[in-house]
Amino acid sequence: MIPLVDLKAQYNSIKDEIDEAIHRVLKSGEFILGKEVEKLEEEIAEYLGARYAIGVASGTDALYLSLLAYGISFGDEVITTPFTFIATSEVISLLGARPVFVDISPKTYNIDPSKIKECINSRTKAIIPVHLYGQPAELDSIIELAKENNLKVIEDAAQSIGAEYKGKKVGHIGDVGCFSFFPSKNLGCFGDGGMVVTDSEEVARKIRMLRTHGSSEKYVHLMIGKNSRLDAIQAAILRVKLKYLQSWTDARRKNAALYNELLKDVVEIPYEMNDCKHVYNQYTIRVDNRERIRSFLKKKGVSTAVHYPIPLHLQKAFSHLGYEKGSFKESEKASREVLSLPNYPELSESDIQRIAMLIKEVV
Ligand SMILES: Cc1ncc(COP(=O)(O)O)c(C=O)c1O
């Protein structure tokens, strides 16, 4: 069986270092925030070239706390894409604000900047572009629109740590960036974890308080926050893995290049924007007869996934927003056609060749 990701293979390749890091935390007795988290924050900030990084409990919380830090609340509107994981827009609704969806560009699967302007009004407070699958959204046009209209840009970089937009790593090109360390992400921990990244001292200070119940010091609460602390075991694991992230990213890109070579005349392969570096958290093709291909691959022992089968505007959870079928044609079409193939650093060339051969056979 070829899995979609192989987290056991990754653990086995760095087992001694990971075990040592976990034991270091167990012996320290310091389990929540503390030195490991501080060190990880410094190392992530340095890796991304950002001024501040703040560890939080998940990618979802990174988004939630960022919106909270900008005071987004009831009556406000936030523009985002309907073709993403639900967390991106769920946090908008949790704060009482309204997600306003804008369709995607069919090539990149990311929010189409040319369709954003018509959705901006006096209630609009922010835009959340998602760097889907590991490919940066078209940030220049998004940031220009945001500046013209006094909006914040919150990058959902959950799937794209290390991805580059015009030579700069994503996550602090907009006002703030949100990362997820969910196990299957390019940098994943052994549980839940996330990080907010920003170049703004003011925002960093607020996020630090918000993640510990709005407090600046113990039992002194300056604002309403929540418990969203990263724990030391996850931080220690991530510090080990961060050292390998560049080589793992290179391996993912190499896998993608081989898939591209073998599949370019068979299916629609991922498009990589000029001046950008895609980090292929997902290697996602587009096909007409997806279910037939999926079930054939499954029979032959190859796992695949669909990211995502129902666009957010058609989810029951968002039915109150009043969108209907046909509201966002490109997102709906992508939901019917996308198919993610196995891609992880340890995946072998022969596995990729086998998967490509099977796809050729079924197509
Ligand atoms: C695009 C996107 N946004 C947000 C999230 C939420 O991250 P987490 O699962 O760490 O809460 C994820 C990850 O699952 C994601 O893929």
The ligand as a Gaussian input file, in Angstrom:
#p B3LYP/6-31G(d) Opt

LIG

0 1
 C       -5.860000      25.817000       4.613000
 C       -5.953000      25.439000       6.058000
 N       -6.324000      26.374000       6.949000
 C       -6.400000      26.095000       8.257000
 C       -6.110000      24.848000       8.749000
 C       -6.301000      24.579000      10.198000
 O       -5.168000      24.111000      10.846000
 P       -5.283000      23.152000      12.117000
 O       -5.754000      21.836000      11.670000
 O       -3.892000      23.121000      12.657000
 O       -6.223000      23.802000      13.072000
 C       -5.696000      23.854000       7.860000
 C       -5.280000      22.515000       8.310000
 O       -5.852000      21.578000       8.546000
 C       -5.638000      24.148000       6.475000
 O       -5.291000      23.203000       5.590000

